[in-house]
Amino acid sequence: MSILMMEMKALREAALMPQAESDALSDEALQLAMMNILEDVANDKSWMDDSQKAVLNILEDTDTDRNFMKETQRAMLNILEDTQAEQEKLDLLQRALVNILEDLAVENERKEDVNRQLKDAKDNLESKVNERTQELSESNQELESFSYSVSHDLRAPLRAIIGFAGLLEEEVGDQLGDEASRFIDIIVRNATKMANLIDDMLEFSRLGRKSLETERIDMNYLFEVSFREQMQDFSQEVTFQIVDELPHCYGDKAMLIQMVNNLLQNSIKYSSKSNSPEVEVGSLSQDGRVVYYVKDNGIGFDNAHRDKLFGVFQRLHNDSEYPGTGVGLAIVNRIVKCHGGEIWADGKIGKGATFYFTLGVAK
Amino acid sequence: MNAADDPVVEVLLVEDLDEDAELTIRALKRCKSITSILRLPDGEKALDYLLGRGEYAARNTMNYPRMILLDLKLPKVDGIDILKAISTKVEFRHIPVVVMTSSRETKDIARAYEFGANSYVVKPVDFSVFSDVASKLGEYWMSINEGSPKIAVQSPLSRSVGG
């Protein structure tokens, strides 16, 4: 109970006192009581002020707290907002991931599709290749039987022409005039030439059907032996030299022998009308490959016509001056190509010719 | 069949081309040791002759030719088949067989030897070379080469029969 309330109680009690008793109280005492009451009220008032102040303080504090709370709330809201944004981002990310996965699945499907198509194409290709190979081997067989009958049937009539022209000469040659004998000669010579053409053509076509049997080849030996052989049917002196040692190569021996034969034959033939025919064989290194060369000091050729050198039945010189079928260098060309090599030539009219070739076969 | 229908044959020439046959016979005749040549134009006739079939059914098949000149590319039965037939009969293996053909194909050469050819000659186109080669072949197989006694024994006999 507060002091104020106690004073009030005392006051009321005094008022309720019987008259006699109240009369007994002096004015002074009443005054004192009133003073006390007033004092108490004042005290109470200051207390109340204090209380009010305290309440105000509290309220103030509460207010601060509320602000703080508000801020906290706001912060939390912010955080929540942020979280939500984050969540949204995550959602987006997730959606993106799902999209990516979906895309991947689609991609995968497409890949499988492409793979399937590729496999189909491959199978198709394989069967096509088999088909073509079959066709090729058939046409190859046809060619083979063709060249077989060429070798048999085309030569037989020529043999008869040459043979019976010869018999005519033998039987009645002495009764024939010079002119008639010359005609027989022409018949025989031309039929013989045709027979040679057929032989060379056969050789050329045979090369296209041959498969390579590769071995290590000593090119020095090949050129030396070939030159000696060529010179057996040649009356003229020819200077022959191999510059330094030729590097060995890998190739089909039978083919390379023929190639070397033809190249040397060519050089010897076209230098035969020089005062002192010379044939030189050598090698050089170019772009990491070995280039062999065969050089002569013969009649040479105009570089403008060099593309024609290696064509079948292509000749740059007159047959009566330099007899030949025009197949020799075509055969050389084919052999070089069979070996994955290259061949080219350089010449100058009256200054000789040089034939360069590479053989691309690795071990 | 009397003796006149079964004359002695020293050289059996199996050649389908008349011109080649004529040239060959001409050249062979230069060779003194060859007195009789029989030319047959196809492989079937050659087998008939050797085996005594068909028009040669009455022939004494023991009268072996002293050599056979055989073309490879023949109508009906080709040269390789004749070589095969010859190699399957023991007595026939004593007859020298010279393949004379236009083909220079290595496959043909290898097959000819595989089935028992004794020699392989590519017909030269040049006439004088051709004559020379044919004469030399006759000379070699009929004079220089010592033939199998199995055939040599038969020869005088058949010669006396054939007259």
Boltz contact constraints between the chains, C-beta under 6 A:
constraints:
  - contact:
      token1: [A, 151]
      token2: [B, 102]
      max_distance: 6.0
  - contact:
      token1: [A, 151]
      token2: [B, 103]
      max_distance: 6.0
  - contact:
      token1: [A, 152]
      token2: [B, 73]
      max_distance: 6.0
  - contact:
      token1: [A, 152]
      token2: [B, 102]
      max_distance: 6.0
  - contact:
      token1: [A, 152]
      token2: [B, 103]
      max_distance: 6.0
  - contact:
      token1: [A, 155]
      token2: [B, 102]
      max_distance: 6.0
  - contact:
      token1: [A, 156]
      token2: [B, 17]
      max_distance: 6.0
  - contact:
      token1: [A, 158]
      token2: [B, 125]
      max_distance: 6.0
  - contact:
      token1: [A, 159]
      token2: [B, 125]
      max_distance: 6.0
  - contact:
      token1: [A, 160]
      token2: [B, 19]
      max_distance: 6.0
  - contact:
      token1: [A, 162]
      token2: [B, 125]
      max_distance: 6.0
  - contact:
      token1: [A, 162]
      token2: [B, 127]
      max_distance: 6.0
  - contact:
      token1: [A, 163]
      token2: [B, 23]
      max_distance: 6.0
  - contact:
      token1: [A, 163]
      token2: [B, 127]
      max_distance: 6.0
  - contact:
      token1: [A, 166]
      token2: [B, 127]
      max_distance: 6.0
  - contact:
      token1: [A, 195]
      token2: [B, 125]
      max_distance: 6.0
